[in-house]
Amino acid sequence: MALLAHEMAHASNGDARHSFIVGSALHSLAVLIDVTRFDWRESDGLARLVAESLLALLGLPVRGLTLAMGLLLFRSSQRAEYRADELATHVAGTPAMTALLDTTTTTAPSAIRFLETSAHTAKPEDLWTALHSATTTVPPSERERRRRAARLQELRVDTTHPPTYLRIEAVKALPYTRGRIPADDMSAIDKELETVALRVAQSIRENAQSALYS
């Protein structure tokens, strides 16, 4: 609930990256970067090498513009993250939001490892259970080590997200101890998300399989 509320909050928290004009521009630039990405192998031949080199040169201004837009948006993006955290805390409550942020610190590496190594073989209907198992088996000592390592992260102005431990401290200072949606409503929410979760799992598996041949 906290995660969904946080992501939906970006539509109303002043985050320029999710606005119609700026968001669309960033998406278009990302597509152009992908199109002009240098992708050549020795077996592709000389003609393909020339074509890919020309595409890569044409993509340099696109990459420069994307970098410039990113530099302009970094500060507002960090403020937007704090605002999205606040709105999500108002919906789900302080314990849920702090647990979510702590989870991104302590289990994200294990989730990434699972997706990189096993997502292409897991059945869509079993993917979330397998992912849950891969992340919940992390020993408490390793979780604590990851928390300490995360606290060493310095605040930077050239990133879209502030350090997670600073976000946790900001959430704990908010007055929304209890969320607006009670926990006993979760069964209805889970049922509503079942179809979407299966569709996302199928997409993850297909993307992982495609990556094996890219």
Backbone as JSON Lines, residues from 0, in Angstrom:
{"i":0,"aa":"M","n":[0.83,-1.19,0.0],"ca":[0.0,0.0,0.0],"c":[0.87,1.26,0.0]}
{"i":1,"aa":"A","n":[1.92,1.24,0.83],"ca":[2.83,2.38,0.9],"c":[3.53,2.6,-0.43]}
{"i":2,"aa":"L","n":[3.95,1.5,-1.07],"ca":[4.64,1.6,-2.35],"c":[3.74,2.18,-3.44]}
{"i":3,"aa":"L","n":[2.53,1.67,-3.53],"ca":[1.58,2.17,-4.53],"c":[1.26,3.64,-4.28]}
{"i":4,"aa":"A","n":[1.06,3.99,-3.02],"ca":[0.75,5.38,-2.69],"c":[1.91,6.3,-3.05]}
{"i":5,"aa":"H","n":[3.13,5.84,-2.8],"ca":[4.31,6.65,-3.13],"c":[4.39,6.9,-4.63]}
{"i":6,"aa":"E","n":[4.22,5.84,-5.42],"ca":[4.34,6.0,-6.87],"c":[3.22,6.86,-7.44]}
{"i":7,"aa":"M","n":[2.02,6.67,-6.94],"ca":[0.91,7.49,-7.43],"c":[1.04,8.94,-6.99]}
{"i":8,"aa":"A","n":[1.72,9.16,-5.88],"ca":[1.9,10.53,-5.38],"c":[2.74,11.37,-6.33]}
{"i":9,"aa":"H","n":[3.57,10.72,-7.14],"ca":[4.4,11.48,-8.07],"c":[3.56,12.22,-9.12]}
{"i":10,"aa":"A","n":[2.31,11.83,-9.26],"ca":[1.45,12.53,-10.22],"c":[0.96,13.87,-9.68]}
{"i":11,"aa":"S","n":[1.12,14.09,-8.38],"ca":[0.58,15.32,-7.79],"c":[1.53,16.0,-6.82]}
{"i":12,"aa":"N","n":[2.8,15.6,-6.82],"ca":[3.73,16.16,-5.83],"c":[4.71,17.16,-6.44]}
{"i":13,"aa":"G","n":[4.46,17.59,-7.66],"ca":[5.33,18.57,-8.29],"c":[6.57,18.0,-8.94]}
{"i":14,"aa":"D","n":[6.61,16.68,-9.13],"ca":[7.76,16.04,-9.75],"c":[7.7,16.26,-11.26]}
{"i":15,"aa":"A","n":[8.59,17.08,-11.76],"ca":[8.57,17.43,-13.19],"c":[8.79,16.22,-14.07]}
{"i":16,"aa":"R","n":[9.49,15.2,-13.57],"ca":[9.76,14.01,-14.38],"c":[8.49,13.28,-14.75]}
{"i":17,"aa":"H","n":[7.43,13.46,-13.95],"ca":[6.17,12.77,-14.21],"c":[5.12,13.7,-14.81]}
{"i":18,"aa":"S","n":[5.5,14.93,-15.15],"ca":[4.55,15.84,-15.77],"c":[4.4,15.48,-17.25]}
{"i":19,"aa":"F","n":[3.34,15.99,-17.87],"ca":[3.05,15.62,-19.26],"c":[4.16,16.1,-20.19]}
{"i":20,"aa":"I","n":[4.58,17.35,-20.06],"ca":[5.55,17.91,-21.0],"c":[6.96,17.37,-20.75]}
{"i":21,"aa":"V","n":[7.46,17.56,-19.51],"ca":[8.82,17.13,-19.2],"c":[8.93,15.61,-19.23]}
{"i":22,"aa":"G","n":[7.94,14.93,-18.66],"ca":[7.97,13.47,-18.66],"c":[7.96,12.9,-20.06]}
{"i":23,"aa":"S","n":[7.13,13.48,-20.93],"ca":[7.09,13.01,-22.32],"c":[8.42,13.27,-23.03]}
{"i":24,"aa":"A","n":[9.01,14.44,-22.74],"ca":[10.31,14.76,-23.36],"c":[11.39,13.77,-22.91]}
{"i":25,"aa":"L","n":[11.41,13.45,-21.62],"ca":[12.4,12.49,-21.11],"c":[12.19,11.11,-21.72]}
{"i":26,"aa":"H","n":[10.93,10.72,-21.86],"ca":[10.64,9.41,-22.46],"c":[11.11,9.39,-23.92]}
{"i":27,"aa":"S","n":[10.83,10.46,-24.66],"ca":[11.24,10.52,-26.07],"c":[12.76,10.47,-26.19]}
{"i":28,"aa":"L","n":[13.46,11.18,-25.31],"ca":[14.92,11.17,-25.33],"c":[15.45,9.77,-25.02]}
{"i":29,"aa":"A","n":[14.8,9.09,-24.07],"ca":[15.24,7.74,-23.72],"c":[15.07,6.8,-24.91]}
{"i":30,"aa":"V","n":[13.98,6.95,-25.65],"ca":[13.76,6.13,-26.84],"c":[14.83,6.42,-27.89]}
{"i":31,"aa":"L","n":[15.15,7.71,-28.08],"ca":[16.17,8.08,-29.06],"c":[17.54,7.54,-28.67]}
{"i":32,"aa":"I","n":[17.84,7.58,-27.38],"ca":[19.12,7.04,-26.91],"c":[19.2,5.54,-27.21]}
{"i":33,"aa":"D","n":[18.1,4.85,-27.0],"ca":[18.08,3.41,-27.26],"c":[18.24,3.13,-28.76]}
{"i":34,"aa":"V","n":[17.59,3.95,-29.58],"ca":[17.66,3.75,-31.03],"c":[19.07,4.01,-31.55]}
{"i":35,"aa":"T","n":[19.75,5.0,-30.97],"ca":[21.08,5.37,-31.46],"c":[22.21,4.69,-30.69]}
{"i":36,"aa":"R","n":[21.86,3.71,-29.89],"ca":[22.88,2.99,-29.13],"c":[23.76,2.16,-30.07]}
{"i":37,"aa":"F","n":[25.08,2.23,-29.9],"ca":[26.01,1.47,-30.74],"c":[25.87,-0.01,-30.43]}
{"i":38,"aa":"D","n":[25.49,-0.78,-31.42],"ca":[25.25,-2.21,-31.22],"c":[25.8,-2.97,-32.43]}
{"i":39,"aa":"W","n":[27.05,-3.31,-32.35],"ca":[27.72,-3.99,-33.48],"c":[28.57,-5.13,-32.96]}
{"i":40,"aa":"R","n":[28.57,-6.24,-33.68],"ca":[29.43,-7.39,-33.39],"c":[30.28,-7.7,-34.62]}
{"i":41,"aa":"E","n":[31.34,-8.41,-34.4],"ca":[32.27,-8.7,-35.49],"c":[31.59,-9.41,-36.65]}
{"i":42,"aa":"S","n":[30.58,-10.19,-36.36],"ca":[29.91,-10.95,-37.41],"c":[28.93,-10.11,-38.22]}
{"i":43,"aa":"D","n":[28.71,-8.83,-37.83],"ca":[27.72,-7.99,-38.5],"c":[28.23,-7.39,-39.81]}
{"i":44,"aa":"G","n":[29.53,-7.34,-39.99],"ca":[30.07,-6.83,-41.24],"c":[30.4,-5.34,-41.2]}
{"i":45,"aa":"L","n":[31.11,-4.89,-42.23],"ca":[31.59,-3.51,-42.3],"c":[30.45,-2.5,-42.49]}
{"i":46,"aa":"A","n":[29.48,-2.84,-43.33],"ca":[28.38,-1.91,-43.59],"c":[27.6,-1.62,-42.31]}
{"i":47,"aa":"R","n":[27.38,-2.66,-41.52],"ca":[26.66,-2.47,-40.25],"c":[27.51,-1.63,-39.29]}
{"i":48,"aa":"L","n":[28.82,-1.8,-39.32],"ca":[29.7,-1.01,-38.47],"c":[29.6,0.48,-38.79]}
{"i":49,"aa":"V","n":[29.59,0.79,-40.09],"ca":[29.49,2.2,-40.5],"c":[28.14,2.78,-40.08]}
{"i":50,"aa":"A","n":[27.07,2.01,-40.3],"ca":[25.73,2.49,-39.96],"c":[25.59,2.71,-38.45]}
{"i":51,"aa":"E","n":[26.09,1.78,-37.68],"ca":[26.0,1.91,-36.22],"c":[26.85,3.07,-35.72]}
{"i":52,"aa":"S","n":[27.99,3.3,-36.34],"ca":[28.85,4.42,-35.94],"c":[28.16,5.75,-36.22]}
{"i":53,"aa":"L","n":[27.51,5.86,-37.38],"ca":[26.78,7.08,-37.72],"c":[25.62,7.31,-36.75]}
{"i":54,"aa":"L","n":[24.92,6.26,-36.42],"ca":[23.82,6.38,-35.45],"c":[24.34,6.84,-34.1]}
{"i":55,"aa":"A","n":[25.46,6.28,-33.67],"ca":[26.03,6.67,-32.38],"c":[26.43,8.15,-32.38]}
{"i":56,"aa":"L","n":[26.98,8.63,-33.49],"ca":[27.34,10.05,-33.59],"c":[26.1,10.93,-33.54]}
{"i":57,"aa":"L","n":[25.04,10.51,-34.24],"ca":[23.79,11.26,-34.21],"c":[23.18,11.28,-32.81]}
{"i":58,"aa":"G","n":[23.49,10.26,-32.03],"ca":[22.93,10.18,-30.68],"c":[23.66,11.02,-29.65]}
{"i":59,"aa":"L","n":[24.84,11.55,-29.98],"ca":[25.6,12.35,-29.02],"c":[24.84,13.59,-28.55]}
{"i":60,"aa":"P","n":[24.24,14.39,-29.46],"ca":[23.46,15.53,-28.98],"c":[22.28,15.13,-28.1]}
{"i":61,"aa":"V","n":[21.68,13.99,-28.41],"ca":[20.56,13.5,-27.6],"c":[21.03,13.18,-26.19]}
{"i":62,"aa":"R","n":[22.17,12.52,-26.09],"ca":[22.71,12.19,-24.77],"c":[23.1,13.45,-24.01]}
{"i":63,"aa":"G","n":[23.64,14.44,-24.73],"ca":[23.99,15.7,-24.09],"c":[22.78,16.44,-23.55]}
{"i":64,"aa":"L","n":[21.69,16.44,-24.33],"ca":[20.46,17.1,-23.9],"c":[19.84,16.37,-22.71]}
{"i":65,"aa":"T","n":[19.9,15.04,-22.73],"ca":[19.37,14.26,-21.61],"c":[20.14,14.56,-20.34]}
{"i":66,"aa":"L","n":[21.47,14.65,-20.45],"ca":[22.3,14.97,-19.29],"c":[21.97,16.36,-18.75]}
{"i":67,"aa":"A","n":[21.82,17.32,-19.65],"ca":[21.5,18.69,-19.22],"c":[20.15,18.76,-18.51]}
{"i":68,"aa":"M","n":[19.15,18.06,-19.04],"ca":[17.85,18.04,-18.39],"c":[17.93,17.37,-17.03]}
{"i":69,"aa":"G","n":[18.72,16.31,-16.94],"ca":[18.88,15.63,-15.66],"c":[19.49,16.53,-14.61]}
{"i":70,"aa":"L","n":[20.52,17.29,-14.99],"ca":[21.17,18.21,-14.05],"c":[20.19,19.27,-13.55]}
{"i":71,"aa":"L","n":[19.31,19.72,-14.43],"ca":[18.34,20.74,-14.04],"c":[17.24,20.16,-13.13]}
{"i":72,"aa":"L","n":[16.99,18.86,-13.24],"ca":[15.87,18.26,-12.52],"c":[16.27,17.57,-11.21]}
{"i":73,"aa":"F","n":[17.58,17.39,-10.97],"ca":[18.0,16.62,-9.82],"c":[17.45,17.17,-8.5]}
{"i":74,"aa":"R","n":[17.58,18.49,-8.3],"ca":[17.17,19.06,-7.02],"c":[15.66,18.95,-6.81]}
{"i":75,"aa":"S","n":[14.9,19.29,-7.85],"ca":[13.45,19.2,-7.72],"c":[13.01,17.75,-7.57]}
{"i":76,"aa":"S","n":[13.75,16.82,-8.17],"ca":[13.42,15.41,-8.06],"c":[13.59,14.92,-6.63]}
{"i":77,"aa":"Q","n":[14.65,15.37,-5.95],"ca":[14.85,14.96,-4.56],"c":[13.75,15.51,-3.67]}
{"i":78,"aa":"R","n":[13.36,16.75,-3.88],"ca":[12.24,17.31,-3.1],"c":[10.97,16.53,-3.37]}
{"i":79,"aa":"A","n":[10.77,16.13,-4.62],"ca":[9.57,15.38,-4.97],"c":[9.55,14.02,-4.28]}
{"i":80,"aa":"E","n":[10.72,13.4,-4.09],"ca":[10.76,12.12,-3.38],"c":[10.31,12.27,-1.94]}
{"i":81,"aa":"Y","n":[10.78,13.32,-1.28],"ca":[10.36,13.56,0.1],"c":[8.86,13.81,0.17]}
{"i":82,"aa":"R","n":[8.33,14.56,-0.8],"ca":[6.91,14.85,-0.82],"c":[6.1,13.59,-1.08]}
{"i":83,"aa":"A","n":[6.56,12.73,-1.99],"ca":[5.87,11.48,-2.27],"c":[5.89,10.58,-1.04]}
{"i":84,"aa":"D","n":[7.01,10.56,-0.31],"ca":[7.07,9.8,0.94],"c":[6.04,10.3,1.94]}
{"i":85,"aa":"E","n":[5.9,11.62,2.04],"ca":[4.94,12.19,2.99],"c":[3.51,11.81,2.63]}
{"i":86,"aa":"L","n":[3.16,11.93,1.35],"ca":[1.81,11.58,0.92],"c":[1.53,10.1,1.14]}
{"i":87,"aa":"A","n":[2.52,9.25,0.87],"ca":[2.34,7.82,1.07],"c":[2.2,7.49,2.55]}
{"i":88,"aa":"T","n":[2.94,8.18,3.4],"ca":[2.84,7.96,4.84],"c":[1.46,8.35,5.34]}
{"i":89,"aa":"H","n":[0.91,9.42,4.78],"ca":[-0.44,9.85,5.14],"c":[-1.46,8.76,4.81]}
{"i":90,"aa":"V","n":[-1.23,8.01,3.75],"ca":[-2.15,6.95,3.33],"c":[-1.93,5.67,4.12]}
{"i":91,"aa":"A","n":[-0.66,5.23,4.22],"ca":[-0.35,3.92,4.78],"c":[0.12,3.94,6.23]}
{"i":92,"aa":"G","n":[0.55,5.1,6.73],"ca":[1.04,5.18,8.1],"c":[2.56,5.12,8.17]}
{"i":93,"aa":"T","n":[3.1,5.65,9.27],"ca":[4.55,5.71,9.45],"c":[5.21,4.33,9.48]}
{"i":94,"aa":"P","n":[4.68,3.35,10.25],"ca":[5.35,2.03,10.28],"c":[5.46,1.39,8.9]}
{"i":95,"aa":"A","n":[4.4,1.49,8.09],"ca":[4.43,0.86,6.77],"c":[5.45,1.54,5.87]}
{"i":96,"aa":"M","n":[5.51,2.86,5.92],"ca":[6.42,3.59,5.03],"c":[7.88,3.37,5.43]}
{"i":97,"aa":"T","n":[8.16,3.38,6.73],"ca":[9.54,3.13,7.16],"c":[9.95,1.7,6.84]}
{"i":98,"aa":"A","n":[9.01,0.75,6.95],"ca":[9.31,-0.64,6.6],"c":[9.61,-0.77,5.12]}
{"i":99,"aa":"L","n":[8.84,-0.05,4.29],"ca":[9.08,-0.08,2.85],"c":[10.48,0.44,2.52]}
{"i":100,"aa":"L","n":[10.84,1.58,3.07],"ca":[12.15,2.17,2.78],"c":[13.28,1.29,3.3]}
{"i":101,"aa":"D","n":[13.08,0.69,4.48],"ca":[14.09,-0.21,5.01],"c":[14.25,-1.43,4.12]}
{"i":102,"aa":"T","n":[13.13,-1.91,3.57],"ca":[13.18,-3.08,2.69],"c":[13.98,-2.79,1.43]}
{"i":103,"aa":"T","n":[13.84,-1.58,0.88],"ca":[14.61,-1.25,-0.32],"c":[16.11,-1.29,-0.04]}
{"i":104,"aa":"T","n":[16.47,-1.03,1.21],"ca":[17.89,-1.07,1.59],"c":[18.37,-2.48,1.84]}
{"i":105,"aa":"T","n":[17.58,-3.26,2.58],"ca":[18.05,-4.56,3.05],"c":[17.82,-5.71,2.09]}
{"i":106,"aa":"T","n":[16.82,-5.6,1.21],"ca":[16.51,-6.74,0.34],"c":[16.68,-6.46,-1.14]}
{"i":107,"aa":"A","n":[16.83,-5.2,-1.53],"ca":[16.95,-4.87,-2.95],"c":[18.1,-5.62,-3.63]}
{"i":108,"aa":"P","n":[19.29,-5.73,-3.02],"ca":[20.37,-6.47,-3.69],"c":[19.99,-7.92,-3.98]}
{"i":109,"aa":"S","n":[19.29,-8.55,-3.04],"ca":[18.87,-9.94,-3.25],"c":[17.81,-10.04,-4.33]}
{"i":110,"aa":"A","n":[16.91,-9.06,-4.38],"ca":[15.87,-9.05,-5.42],"c":[16.5,-8.87,-6.79]}
{"i":111,"aa":"I","n":[17.45,-7.97,-6.89],"ca":[18.13,-7.75,-8.17],"c":[18.86,-9.02,-8.63]}
{"i":112,"aa":"R","n":[19.53,-9.67,-7.69],"ca":[20.25,-10.9,-8.02],"c":[19.28,-11.98,-8.51]}
{"i":113,"aa":"F","n":[18.13,-12.09,-7.86],"ca":[17.13,-13.08,-8.29],"c":[16.63,-12.76,-9.69]}
{"i":114,"aa":"L","n":[16.31,-11.5,-9.96],"ca":[15.78,-11.13,-11.26],"c":[16.81,-11.36,-12.37]}
{"i":115,"aa":"E","n":[18.08,-11.15,-12.04],"ca":[19.13,-11.32,-13.05],"c":[19.39,-12.79,-13.35]}
{"i":116,"aa":"T","n":[19.2,-13.66,-12.37],"ca":[19.59,-15.06,-12.54],"c":[18.43,-16.02,-12.72]}
{"i":117,"aa":"S","n":[17.24,-15.66,-12.24],"ca":[16.15,-16.64,-12.21],"c":[14.85,-16.18,-12.85]}
{"i":118,"aa":"A","n":[14.72,-14.89,-13.16],"ca":[13.44,-14.39,-13.68],"c":[13.08,-15.02,-15.01]}
{"i":119,"aa":"H","n":[14.07,-15.42,-15.81],"ca":[13.79,-15.97,-17.14],"c":[13.27,-17.4,-17.09]}
{"i":120,"aa":"T","n":[13.42,-18.07,-15.95],"ca":[12.96,-19.46,-15.84],"c":[11.73,-19.6,-14.95]}
{"i":121,"aa":"A","n":[11.49,-18.63,-14.06],"ca":[10.35,-18.73,-13.15],"c":[9.03,-18.58,-13.9]}
{"i":122,"aa":"K","n":[8.07,-19.43,-13.58],"ca":[6.74,-19.29,-14.16],"c":[6.09,-18.02,-13.64]}
{"i":123,"aa":"P","n":[5.35,-17.3,-14.48],"ca":[4.73,-16.04,-14.03],"c":[3.9,-16.19,-12.76]}
{"i":124,"aa":"E","n":[3.15,-17.31,-12.66],"ca":[2.31,-17.49,-11.48],"c":[3.12,-17.8,-10.22]}
{"i":125,"aa":"D","n":[4.39,-18.17,-10.38],"ca":[5.23,-18.5,-9.23],"c":[6.29,-17.43,-8.96]}
{"i":126,"aa":"L","n":[6.41,-16.44,-9.82],"ca":[7.53,-15.51,-9.74],"c":[7.54,-14.73,-8.42]}
{"i":127,"aa":"W","n":[6.39,-14.22,-8.0],"ca":[6.38,-13.39,-6.79],"c":[6.69,-14.21,-5.55]}
{"i":128,"aa":"T","n":[6.21,-15.47,-5.51],"ca":[6.54,-16.33,-4.38],"c":[8.03,-16.63,-4.34]}
{"i":129,"aa":"A","n":[8.61,-16.91,-5.51],"ca":[10.04,-17.19,-5.57],"c":[10.86,-15.96,-5.2]}
{"i":130,"aa":"L","n":[10.41,-14.79,-5.66],"ca":[11.12,-13.55,-5.31],"c":[11.04,-13.29,-3.81]}
{"i":131,"aa":"H","n":[9.87,-13.54,-3.23],"ca":[9.7,-13.36,-1.8],"c":[10.64,-14.27,-1.01]}
{"i":132,"aa":"S","n":[10.75,-15.51,-1.46],"ca":[11.64,-16.47,-0.79],"c":[13.1,-16.04,-0.89]}
{"i":133,"aa":"A","n":[13.47,-15.5,-2.06],"ca":[14.86,-15.09,-2.27],"c":[15.24,-13.9,-1.39]}
{"i":134,"aa":"T","n":[14.28,-13.07,-1.04],"ca":[14.59,-11.87,-0.26],"c":[14.41,-12.06,1.23]}
{"i":135,"aa":"T","n":[13.54,-12.98,1.64],"ca":[13.29,-13.17,3.07],"c":[14.31,-14.09,3.72]}
{"i":136,"aa":"T","n":[15.13,-14.75,2.94],"ca":[16.15,-15.64,3.51],"c":[17.45,-14.91,3.82]}
{"i":137,"aa":"V","n":[17.48,-13.6,3.62],"ca":[18.68,-12.83,3.94],"c":[18.87,-12.82,5.45]}
{"i":138,"aa":"P","n":[20.02,-13.26,5.97],"ca":[20.23,-13.31,7.42],"c":[20.15,-11.92,8.06]}
{"i":139,"aa":"P","n":[19.7,-11.84,9.32],"ca":[19.62,-10.54,10.01],"c":[20.95,-9.8,10.04]}
{"i":140,"aa":"S","n":[22.05,-10.53,10.16],"ca":[23.36,-9.88,10.21],"c":[23.68,-9.19,8.89]}
{"i":141,"aa":"E","n":[23.28,-9.82,7.78],"ca":[23.52,-9.21,6.47],"c":[22.62,-8.0,6.26]}
{"i":142,"aa":"R","n":[21.39,-8.08,6.74],"ca":[20.49,-6.93,6.66],"c":[21.07,-5.73,7.4]}
{"i":143,"aa":"E","n":[21.59,-6.0,8.58],"ca":[22.17,-4.91,9.37],"c":[23.41,-4.35,8.7]}
{"i":144,"aa":"R","n":[24.21,-5.22,8.09],"ca":[25.4,-4.75,7.37],"c":[25.0,-3.82,6.24]}
{"i":145,"aa":"R","n":[23.94,-4.17,5.52],"ca":[23.47,-3.34,4.41],"c":[22.94,-2.0,4.92]}
{"i":146,"aa":"R","n":[22.28,-2.01,6.09],"ca":[21.81,-0.74,6.67],"c":[22.99,0.17,7.0]}
{"i":147,"aa":"R","n":[24.03,-0.4,7.62],"ca":[25.2,0.41,7.98],"c":[25.89,0.93,6.73]}
{"i":148,"aa":"A","n":[25.99,0.1,5.7],"ca":[26.62,0.54,4.46],"c":[25.82,1.66,3.81]}
{"i":149,"aa":"A","n":[24.49,1.57,3.89],"ca":[23.64,2.6,3.29],"c":[23.79,3.94,4.0]}
{"i":150,"aa":"R","n":[24.06,3.9,5.3],"ca":[24.21,5.15,6.05],"c":[25.52,5.86,5.72]}
{"i":151,"aa":"L","n":[26.42,5.16,5.05],"ca":[27.67,5.79,4.63],"c":[27.51,6.56,3.33]}
{"i":152,"aa":"Q","n":[26.35,6.39,2.69],"ca":[26.1,7.09,1.43],"c":[25.98,8.58,1.67]}
{"i":153,"aa":"E","n":[26.7,9.36,0.92],"ca":[26.69,10.8,1.09],"c":[25.54,11.43,0.31]}
{"i":154,"aa":"L","n":[25.05,12.56,0.83],"ca":[24.02,13.31,0.11],"c":[24.65,13.96,-1.11]}
{"i":155,"aa":"R","n":[24.11,13.66,-2.29],"ca":[24.64,14.2,-3.53],"c":[23.56,14.99,-4.24]}
{"i":156,"aa":"V","n":[23.98,16.01,-4.96],"ca":[23.02,16.84,-5.69],"c":[22.83,16.36,-7.12]}
{"i":157,"aa":"D","n":[23.58,15.33,-7.52],"ca":[23.49,14.86,-8.91],"c":[22.79,13.5,-9.0]}
{"i":158,"aa":"T","n":[21.87,13.26,-8.09],"ca":[21.06,12.05,-8.14],"c":[19.59,12.42,-7.96]}
{"i":159,"aa":"T","n":[18.69,11.57,-8.45],"ca":[17.26,11.87,-8.38],"c":[16.67,11.54,-7.01]}
{"i":160,"aa":"H","n":[17.32,10.64,-6.25],"ca":[16.79,10.22,-4.96],"c":[17.76,10.58,-3.82]}
{"i":161,"aa":"P","n":[17.25,11.11,-2.72],"ca":[18.12,11.32,-1.55],"c":[18.5,9.97,-0.95]}
{"i":162,"aa":"P","n":[19.53,9.93,-0.1],"ca":[19.86,8.67,0.58],"c":[18.66,8.15,1.36]}
{"i":163,"aa":"T","n":[18.46,6.84,1.34],"ca":[17.26,6.25,1.93],"c":[17.19,6.49,3.43]}
{"i":164,"aa":"Y","n":[18.33,6.48,4.13],"ca":[18.27,6.67,5.57],"c":[17.79,8.07,5.93]}
{"i":165,"aa":"L","n":[18.07,9.06,5.08],"ca":[17.55,10.4,5.32],"c":[16.04,10.45,5.09]}
{"i":166,"aa":"R","n":[15.57,9.69,4.12],"ca":[14.13,9.61,3.86],"c":[13.42,8.94,5.03]}
{"i":167,"aa":"I","n":[14.04,7.91,5.61],"ca":[13.44,7.24,6.77],"c":[13.34,8.2,7.94]}
{"i":168,"aa":"E","n":[14.4,8.98,8.18],"ca":[14.37,9.93,9.28],"c":[13.28,10.98,9.06]}
{"i":169,"aa":"A","n":[13.1,11.41,7.81],"ca":[12.06,12.4,7.51],"c":[10.67,11.81,7.73]}
{"i":170,"aa":"V","n":[10.48,10.55,7.36],"ca":[9.18,9.9,7.55],"c":[8.87,9.75,9.04]}
{"i":171,"aa":"K","n":[9.87,9.36,9.84],"ca":[9.65,9.18,11.27],"c":[9.25,10.49,11.96]}
{"i":172,"aa":"A","n":[9.62,11.6,11.37],"ca":[9.29,12.9,11.96],"c":[7.88,13.37,11.61]}
{"i":173,"aa":"L","n":[7.2,12.63,10.73],"ca":[5.85,13.01,10.31],"c":[4.82,12.58,11.36]}
{"i":174,"aa":"P","n":[3.68,13.26,11.42],"ca":[2.67,12.94,12.44],"c":[1.71,11.83,12.04]}
{"i":175,"aa":"Y","n":[1.88,11.21,10.87],"ca":[0.91,10.24,10.38],"c":[1.24,8.84,10.9]}
{"i":176,"aa":"T","n":[1.07,8.62,12.18],"ca":[1.4,7.32,12.77],"c":[0.51,6.22,12.21]}
{"i":177,"aa":"R","n":[-0.77,6.53,12.06],"ca":[-1.71,5.56,11.51],"c":[-2.14,6.02,10.12]}
{"i":178,"aa":"G","n":[-2.24,5.06,9.21],"ca":[-2.63,5.39,7.85],"c":[-4.13,5.59,7.72]}
{"i":179,"aa":"R","n":[-4.54,6.19,6.63],"ca":[-5.96,6.43,6.37],"c":[-6.68,5.17,5.94]}
{"i":180,"aa":"I","n":[-5.93,4.19,5.4],"ca":[-6.53,2.93,4.97],"c":[-6.17,1.85,6.0]}
{"i":181,"aa":"P","n":[-7.13,1.29,6.71],"ca":[-6.83,0.28,7.73],"c":[-6.3,-1.0,7.13]}
{"i":182,"aa":"A","n":[-5.52,-1.72,7.92],"ca":[-4.87,-2.94,7.44],"c":[-5.87,-4.03,7.08]}
{"i":183,"aa":"D","n":[-7.07,-4.01,7.69],"ca":[-8.02,-5.07,7.4],"c":[-8.64,-4.94,6.01]}
{"i":184,"aa":"D","n":[-8.3,-3.88,5.29],"ca":[-8.76,-3.72,3.9],"c":[-7.81,-4.37,2.9]}
{"i":185,"aa":"M","n":[-6.7,-4.94,3.38],"ca":[-5.67,-5.44,2.49],"c":[-6.13,-6.62,1.65]}
{"i":186,"aa":"S","n":[-7.02,-7.45,2.17],"ca":[-7.45,-8.63,1.4],"c":[-8.15,-8.2,0.11]}
{"i":187,"aa":"A","n":[-8.97,-7.17,0.19],"ca":[-9.64,-6.67,-1.01],"c":[-8.64,-6.06,-1.99]}
{"i":188,"aa":"I","n":[-7.65,-5.37,-1.44],"ca":[-6.62,-4.76,-2.29],"c":[-5.78,-5.84,-2.96]}
{"i":189,"aa":"D","n":[-5.4,-6.88,-2.21],"ca":[-4.62,-7.97,-2.78],"c":[-5.37,-8.65,-3.92]}
{"i":190,"aa":"K","n":[-6.66,-8.87,-3.73],"ca":[-7.45,-9.53,-4.76],"c":[-7.52,-8.67,-6.02]}
{"i":191,"aa":"E","n":[-7.63,-7.36,-5.83],"ca":[-7.7,-6.46,-6.98],"c":[-6.38,-6.45,-7.75]}
{"i":192,"aa":"L","n":[-5.29,-6.66,-7.05],"ca":[-3.97,-6.59,-7.69],"c":[-3.53,-7.91,-8.31]}
{"i":193,"aa":"E","n":[-4.26,-8.99,-8.07],"ca":[-3.82,-10.3,-8.55],"c":[-3.62,-10.34,-10.06]}
{"i":194,"aa":"T","n":[-4.59,-9.83,-10.8],"ca":[-4.5,-9.86,-12.26],"c":[-3.35,-9.01,-12.75]}
{"i":195,"aa":"V","n":[-3.2,-7.83,-12.16],"ca":[-2.11,-6.94,-12.55],"c":[-0.77,-7.57,-12.21]}
{"i":196,"aa":"A","n":[-0.66,-8.2,-11.04],"ca":[0.6,-8.81,-10.62],"c":[1.01,-9.92,-11.59]}
{"i":197,"aa":"L","n":[0.05,-10.7,-12.06],"ca":[0.37,-11.76,-13.01],"c":[0.85,-11.18,-14.33]}
{"i":198,"aa":"R","n":[0.2,-10.1,-14.77],"ca":[0.61,-9.46,-16.02],"c":[2.02,-8.89,-15.91]}
{"i":199,"aa":"V","n":[2.33,-8.29,-14.79],"ca":[3.68,-7.75,-14.57],"c":[4.71,-8.88,-14.53]}
{"i":200,"aa":"A","n":[4.36,-9.98,-13.87],"ca":[5.27,-11.13,-13.81],"c":[5.56,-11.68,-15.2]}
{"i":201,"aa":"Q","n":[4.53,-11.75,-16.04],"ca":[4.73,-12.22,-17.41],"c":[5.67,-11.28,-18.17]}
{"i":202,"aa":"S","n":[5.49,-9.99,-17.97],"ca":[6.35,-9.02,-18.64],"c":[7.79,-9.13,-18.17]}
{"i":203,"aa":"I","n":[7.99,-9.32,-16.86],"ca":[9.34,-9.46,-16.32],"c":[10.03,-10.69,-16.92]}
{"i":204,"aa":"R","n":[9.29,-11.8,-16.99],"ca":[9.86,-13.04,-17.54],"c":[10.21,-12.87,-19.01]}
{"i":205,"aa":"E","n":[9.32,-12.24,-19.77],"ca":[9.58,-12.05,-21.2],"c":[10.79,-11.14,-21.42]}
{"i":206,"aa":"N","n":[10.89,-10.07,-20.62],"ca":[12.04,-9.17,-20.75],"c":[13.34,-9.88,-20.37]}
{"i":207,"aa":"A","n":[13.28,-10.71,-19.33],"ca":[14.48,-11.45,-18.92],"c":[14.9,-12.43,-20.0]}
{"i":208,"aa":"Q","n":[13.94,-13.09,-20.63],"ca":[14.28,-14.03,-21.7],"c":[14.84,-13.3,-22.91]}
{"i":209,"aa":"S","n":[14.27,-12.13,-23.22],"ca":[14.77,-11.34,-24.36],"c":[16.2,-10.87,-24.1]}
{"i":210,"aa":"A","n":[16.51,-10.55,-22.85],"ca":[17.85,-10.06,-22.51],"c":[18.91,-11.12,-22.73]}
{"i":211,"aa":"L","n":[18.52,-12.39,-22.69],"ca":[19.49,-13.46,-22.89],"c":[20.02,-13.47,-24.32]}
{"i":212,"aa":"Y","n":[19.23,-12.92,-25.25],"ca":[19.6,-12.97,-26.67],"c":[19.96,-11.6,-27.23]}
{"i":213,"aa":"S","n":[20.01,-10.6,-26.36],"ca":[20.33,-9.23,-26.84],"c":[21.82,-8.99,-26.81]}
